[in-house]
Amino acid sequence: MMSSPNINYSSLAEANPFREPEQHDEATTKADDAKSFTAAAHLDPHNDHEPENEDTPRNSGIMIHMVPETGRARWNHIEDLDSFFSRMYNYQQKHGFQVIVLDEVFQVLEFGFVVWLLTFVTYCIKHDVLFGDTLPPGSNPTKTTLSDVGMTTGECVAKFSWFTYLVIFIAAIYLGFRVLKMIYHITQYADIKKFYNTALGIEDTDLDNITWHEVQQRIRKVQAEQHMCIDKESLTELDIYHRVLRFKNYLVALMNKQLLPVRFHLPFLGEICSLSRGMLFNIDFILFRGPGSPFQNNWQLRDEFAVRSNQTELAQRLSKLILGVALVNLLLSPVIFIWQLIYFSFSYANILRKEPSALGLRTWSNYGRLYLRHFNELDHELDARLNRAYEYADRYLSSFSSPLAAVIARNLLFVSGGLLLLILAFGIYEEHVFQVEHVLTIIAVLTVVGVVARTMIPDENMIWCPEQLMTAILAHVHYLPTEWKQHAHTALVRNEFSNFFQFKAGYLLSEIFSPFVTPFVLIFVFRPKAMEIVKFFRTFTVSVRGVGNVCSFAQMDVRKHGNPDWQLNSDLEEFAKPQQTSLVGGKTEMSLVRFTLNNPEWQMPKEASLFIKGIREHAIEELVQAKTSALQDNPLTHSLISFGTIGEEYCSIANSVLAAQLSPTQMELSQSLRPGGFPVAGSDFRQMLQQNLTASVGPLDSMRRLRLSRAEGRLEGPADTLLYSLYGVDPRLSKNPMSVGVADMCLSALYLHELSQQKRKARQSRIVEMEDEQPGPSHWQRPPGPGGAHPPPPASSSSRHNVITSKAAESTPLLGSIRS
């Protein structure tokens, strides 16, 4: 067994409250409880281009201790469980060892191919012969062959300049680094393959038939047998998610607190909302993985952050780090720009040749993906959720059109179509036409103009239903500003939503030109927030036994970080803090609901259980009220009607819930709410259903049915959901149990938004009443929404200096409550 030297850190145990509980071998555990841990042997600060697919640990060292026992490997005391679990997740998502090895090899070959191709095109081709300016000597003047155009190797090398040799030398060094990195990754994934095959009992051929949820359950069993993490007897589902998504959870919280540089002004362009992959890479390097970042390894915040008096020094250090990284980006920006231009050109050339309209398609932006992401949500879970919302989002934005642009587009389409038809007709009559200089270029330009013009012309058969489409989007993405409700038809909401869901052409342009923009955004937008970022890490970092330092919001503690507008339990609402500890849009509450649906075996804390139970009890109470009294207009009925407008299958489920007879449990509740039995309101209730559901579902009937991903949650589906509480086991859902989690999360999202809006309105009414009693000057301003625009304040706001609304509290960047 390979081992590393033990270093005693007992003197730092009390000085660093963020420290991860030390991991050590079993013999040391019995002798001395948590006094030492095995140190990593090497430091590798390099990481992949995309931080979300990171699988190169910063402290790589000796990763796995393996002891041969009875013909199999025993995995105990894995020092860097973050990297280990991340590789396990990537291994399952990328379909096994062979696929990963081929992908790594082809990535290296791609870079070598690009260098070779550029060198060959520049120095090894006779361009005058290729373009017909010069006839090749001694050849057929009517036909030019490849040998006439190409040069020999000696002729190519003779044309190299000193700059060419320098570029090739640098490329060779980088290629050698990529080869070493490839070898390292392959050796690490070879260990993961052995772990899958022996410890988990999963062969690579079975990976396509198994979900990550099942892999996760087997990991927990292995932990109980072999103690991969020796600080805990067992690992929970949340522990594994924390390990894989530790840094991603911090980014989600930073985005919610408006501390990431996503909005900035550019000359002549005004305000831009963008978050390129290059910017994400730099932020990840600055905050988590680079030398001098707040984290000293994959699981531990630096000791200095535990001392409040160090804040100024830490902020200055972080500011200098951001400045240094920005200057390096500025120095390398031409090289990065050229590489990205070549890479995207090679990647999309064949697609654009066959289908130029691909640039008119839309995609979820990096900003949108991070803004809409839950805490503790894996990549495949986020992809599945956004994919279900894709069609609704595309139809919503496509429903907007400019009459002026449509008129211009129709005339451009007429002119370009006429010219294209004329050239093609001449070409059919005499093929020599296509050999005329620049004719093919003209055809390509006219084709692109026609494609762009067609995207600007609205569909004559389209039905205008922006509110229903926005409701369907909200049901799947779960997070949209409250101010957008009943304003989905406006240009302001449309423009703001387009920042989440941008044209692919815009995405490519932002990525290509990001090397020139990123350095200035880092210096002038991100760097001034250094102090706020330091305070954020101090305030919202907690130490979890067996896991290390994690973002406190990722604990999904509704008692500590809950928003009063999203609390249904009076005990939780009493402790919910509306100031800096809460998040915008019910991020904590919604993340908790989603996590419990995807991981029904998770033993949640008492406060979380009370919150989930409170949602279901409150929904049952409102359902009983709607069926047994004249009070049919409540958040649940609104949510079910909105849920039914998403599509035909959703409408059927909503009708079943609303029209079904009360269960015995609901009957008892109805008797307690209204003694004397049922009033005569059933016919009115069914009439309301027919008017709202059947009439409103029409425009969306052509939508795709409920789309599911097998990788979300367990195959059996969640056992306890809001839908089951309201209706029971629906035969339509029992045929596909995994659809329960998707449908239930859609309904839960709509219901929680309705409840929060109801509580906000009630609170605002109380504030208005107080203002009427105590009029005075206004010193209060509503916070900016995602677009940065400040909505107009109410007419009077004197008491808002003392009565702080949760909406204002949600957008407070970072104030107070700094631990000493």
Beta strands, then each sheet from edge to edge (+ up, - down):
strand 1: 6-8
strand 2: 36-38
strand 3: 66-69
strand 4: 72-75
strand 5: 263-266
strand 6: 270-273
strand 7: 362-364
strand 8: 501-503
strand 9: 541-544
strand 10: 548-551
sheet 1: 1+ 2-
sheet 2: 3+ 4-
sheet 3: 5+ 6-
sheet 4: 7+ 8-
sheet 5: 9+ 10-
end
